[in-house]
């Protein structure tokens, strides 16, 4: 009997190895232009990146929670205007991790005169000659305003070093300086919330493939997105370094696993609401965070980070 169990266990290990090799081969040969996505990548996508759920959140539950949380965001808006508060929310993360969709749900019912999204293009020749943080500092909120950065100064820790747009010395200088820059913002009274959205490798490939195949969504893919497809490991190293070096008491990172877009969107809104001291907060609703998919930066890195 024991010998039979041992043989079954050995066969299971061999099957897993073969399956893992087949999936690795599918990832290595992935081409975004292919008409069909590899079934191996498709099947592995939702659980990739050690995602803790097996199924998507039910749409009815999502819509109910979303509405309640968006009402809380309106309370934040009223508080910001009435008290002259300044709020900055930074969105960073993997390509196709769901930043745009999450930002849309945050701002969907907010007055755009009070809550604005900043998504800067590549720097001009003049901006390249300025202090690196200058163009971001110019976009900071005035009293009674919320600014949401759809990518931010952290380009210097992610896409720029990976794609060769800056020198290693410039990245190291940035990593040394950014904690001081953010501490200065916080000391000046800005409420700074930093959110990092991540997804598994197979999920990223699945979403990028779907975007390329859909002419109505292909605009979301930039030339850099196409060039970055085979640089997963380089981005992993750069992003882990970024999280480790720039996670501070004044400006901590919160990592949100985004394989399920709906769960991630709710987690994003809850994290923003949790960080702000607005009045009449529905504490139970706001602080009912999904800790399976929301981690502080150090916990995320301790579990392996962007493996």
C-alpha positions in Angstrom: 0.0 0.0 0.0 2.8 2.4 1.0 4.6 1.6 -2.3 1.5 2.4 -4.3 1.0 5.8 -2.6 4.7 6.6 -3.2 4.3 5.8 -6.9 1.2 8.0 -7.1 3.0 10.9 -5.4 6.0 10.6 -7.7 3.6 10.6 -10.7 1.9 13.7 -9.4 5.2 15.5 -9.0 6.2 14.5 -12.5 2.9 15.7 -13.9 3.3 19.1 -12.1 6.8 19.5 -13.5 5.6 18.7 -17.0 2.7 21.2 -16.6 5.0 23.8 -15.2 7.5 23.4 -18.1 4.6 23.6 -20.6 3.3 26.8 -19.1 6.8 28.3 -19.0 7.2 27.5 -22.7 3.8 29.1 -23.4 4.9 32.3 -21.6 8.3 32.3 -23.4 6.7 32.0 -26.8 3.8 34.4 -26.1 3.1 36.8 -29.0 0.6 39.5 -28.4 -0.3 39.4 -32.2 -1.4 35.8 -32.0 -5.1 35.4 -32.8 -5.7 33.1 -29.8 -4.2 33.2 -26.3 -2.5 29.9 -25.2 -5.0 27.9 -23.2 -2.2 27.2 -20.7 -1.8 30.9 -20.0 -5.6 31.5 -20.0 -6.2 28.7 -17.4 -3.4 29.9 -15.2 -4.2 33.6 -15.3 -6.7 34.1 -12.5 -4.6 32.2 -9.9 -1.2 33.6 -11.0 0.9 35.6 -8.7 -0.2 33.6 -5.7 -3.7 35.1 -6.0 -5.8 33.9 -3.0 -9.2 33.4 -4.6 -10.4 30.8 -7.1 -13.4 32.7 -8.4 -14.3 36.3 -9.3 -16.4 38.3 -6.9 -20.2 38.2 -7.7 -21.2 41.3 -9.6 -24.2 42.0 -7.4 -22.1 42.0 -4.2 -19.6 44.2 -6.0 -22.1 46.8 -7.2 -23.7 47.1 -3.7 -20.3 47.6 -2.0 -19.2 50.0 -4.7 -22.2 52.3 -4.3 -21.7 52.4 -0.5 -18.0 53.2 -0.8 -18.6 55.9 -3.5 -21.1 57.6 -1.1 -18.2 57.7 1.3 -16.0 59.3 -1.3 -18.6 62.1 -1.6 -18.2 62.7 2.1 -14.5 63.0 1.5 -15.1 65.5 -1.3 -17.3 67.6 1.0 -14.7 67.5 3.7 -11.9 68.5 1.4 -13.8 71.5 0.1 -15.2 72.6 3.5 -11.8 72.4 5.3 -9.5 73.3 2.5 -7.7 70.0 2.7 -5.2 68.7 0.1 -5.2 65.1 -0.9 -2.8 63.3 -3.3 -3.3 59.7 -4.3 -0.5 58.0 -6.3 -1.3 55.0 -8.4 1.6 52.8 -9.5 1.9 49.2 -10.5 2.3 46.6 -13.3 1.1 47.3 -16.8 -2.6 46.1 -17.1 -3.0 45.8 -13.4 -6.2 47.8 -13.4 -5.0 51.3 -12.4 -7.2 53.1 -15.0 -10.4 51.2 -14.0 -9.8 51.8 -10.4 -9.2 55.5 -10.9 -12.4 55.7 -12.9 -14.4 54.1 -10.0 -12.8 56.5 -7.6 -13.6 59.6 -9.6 -16.9 58.5 -11.2 -19.2 60.6 -9.1 -16.7 63.3 -7.9 -16.8 66.9 -9.1 -13.9 67.1 -11.6 -13.3 70.7 -10.5 -12.3 69.3 -7.1 -10.9 65.9 -8.0 -8.6 65.8 -11.0 -6.4 63.1 -12.5 -2.9 63.9 -13.6 -1.3 61.6 -16.2 1.8 63.4 -17.5 3.4 62.5 -20.8 7.1 62.1 -21.3 9.0 65.2 -20.2 9.8 68.0 -22.7 13.3 69.2 -23.4 12.8 72.0 -20.9 11.5 69.7 -18.2 14.4 67.3 -18.7 16.7 70.2 -17.7 14.7 70.9 -14.5 14.8 69.4 -11.1 13.3 65.9 -11.6 10.4 66.5 -9.2 9.5 70.0 -10.5 6.8 69.1 -13.0 5.1 66.8 -10.4 5.3 69.6 -7.8 3.6 71.9 -10.2 0.6 69.5 -10.3 0.1 69.3 -6.6 -3.3 70.3 -5.2 -4.2 73.7 -3.9 -6.5 74.0 -0.8 -9.8 72.1 -1.3 -8.5 69.8 -4.0 -7.8 66.1 -4.7 -5.1 65.1 -7.2 -4.8 61.6 -8.4 -1.6 60.6 -10.2 -2.0 58.0 -12.8 1.6 57.0 -12.6 3.9 59.5 -11.0 7.5 60.5 -10.1 8.1 56.7 -9.6 8.7 56.4 -13.4 12.3 56.9 -12.4 12.3 53.7 -10.4 10.4 51.6 -12.8 10.0 52.1 -16.6 12.9 54.5 -16.9 15.7 52.3 -15.6 14.2 49.1 -17.2 13.9 50.7 -20.6 17.2 52.6 -20.4 15.7 56.1 -20.2 17.9 57.1 -17.2 21.2 56.1 -15.8 21.7 53.8 -12.8 23.1 56.8 -10.9 20.0 58.8 -11.6 17.8 56.0 -10.3 19.9 55.7 -7.1 19.8 59.5 -6.6 16.0 59.4 -7.0 15.6 56.5 -4.5 17.7 58.5 -2.0 15.7 61.7 -2.5 12.1 60.6 -2.8 11.5 59.8 0.9 12.6 63.4 1.7 10.4 64.8 -1.1 7.3 63.0 0.2 8.0 63.8 3.8 8.1 67.4 2.8 4.7 67.1 1.2 3.2 65.4 4.3 4.8 68.0 6.7 3.2 70.7 4.6 -0.2 69.2 5.3 -0.9 67.1 2.2 -2.6 63.8 2.8 -0.5 61.4 0.6 -1.8 57.9 -0.2 0.4 55.6 -2.3 -1.2 52.5 -3.9 0.7 49.8 -5.9 -1.4 47.4 -8.0 0.1 44.1 -9.0 -1.1 41.1 -11.0 0.4 37.7 -11.9 2.5 37.3 -15.0 -0.1 35.1 -16.8 -2.9 37.6 -16.0 -0.8 40.4 -17.4 -0.3 38.5 -20.6 -4.0 37.7 -20.9 -5.0 41.3 -20.4 -2.4 42.7 -22.8 -3.5 40.1 -25.4 -7.2 41.1 -25.0 -6.3 44.8 -25.3 -4.4 44.2 -28.5 -7.2 42.1 -30.0 -9.9 44.8 -29.2 -9.7 47.8 -31.6 -11.6 49.9 -29.0 -9.0 49.2 -26.3 -5.8 49.0 -28.3 -5.2 52.7 -27.7 -4.3 51.7 -24.1 -1.1 50.0 -25.4 1.8 52.3 -25.9 5.0 51.4 -27.9 6.7 51.0 -24.5 4.0 48.5 -23.5 4.9 46.3 -26.5 8.6 46.6 -25.8 8.1 45.7 -22.1 6.3 42.4 -22.6 9.5 40.3 -22.3 10.9 42.3 -19.4 8.9 40.9 -16.6 11.9 39.9 -14.5 13.6 43.2 -15.0 10.5 45.1 -13.8 10.1 42.7 -10.9 13.6 43.6 -9.6 13.1 47.3 -10.2 9.7 47.4 -8.5 10.8 45.4 -5.5 13.7 47.8 -5.0 11.3 50.7 -5.4 8.9 49.4 -2.7 11.7 48.5 -0.3 13.5 51.8 -0.6 10.5 54.2 -0.6 8.2 52.7 1.9 8.3 55.1 4.9 6.4 56.0 8.0 5.3 59.3 6.4 4.4 57.8 3.1 3.8 54.0 3.2 3.0 51.8 0.2 -0.1 49.6 0.1 0.1 46.7 -2.3 -3.2 45.5 -3.9 -3.4 42.2 -5.8 -5.5 42.9 -8.9 -6.2 39.7 -10.6 -9.9 40.2 -9.8 -10.6 43.8 -11.0 -13.8 44.2 -8.9 -12.1 43.1 -5.6 -9.2 45.4 -6.4 -11.4 48.4 -7.1 -13.2 48.0 -3.8 -9.9 47.6 -2.0 -8.5 50.7 -3.6 -11.4 52.9 -2.5 -11.3 51.4 1.0 -7.6 52.1 1.4 -8.1 55.7 0.3 -11.0 56.2 2.7 -9.1 54.5 5.6 -6.2 56.9 5.2 -8.3 60.1 5.4 -9.7 61.6 8.6 -13.0 62.8 7.2 -16.1 63.2 9.5 -19.1 60.8 9.7 -17.1 57.9 8.3 -18.9 54.5 8.2 -16.1 52.8 10.1 -17.3 49.2 9.7 -17.8 49.6 5.9 -14.5 51.5 5.4 -12.3 49.3 7.5 -13.6 46.0 6.3 -10.6 45.7 4.1 -9.8 42.4 2.2 -6.4 41.6 3.8 -6.0 38.6 1.5 -5.3 41.0 -1.4 -4.1 44.1 0.5 -0.6 44.1 2.1 1.8 46.7 3.3 5.0 46.8 1.3 7.1 45.0 3.8 4.7 42.1 4.1 4.5 41.9 0.3 8.3 41.8 0.0 8.6 39.3 2.8 6.3 36.9 0.9 8.5 37.2 -2.2 7.5 40.4 -3.8 7.2 40.6 -7.5 8.4 37.0 -8.1 
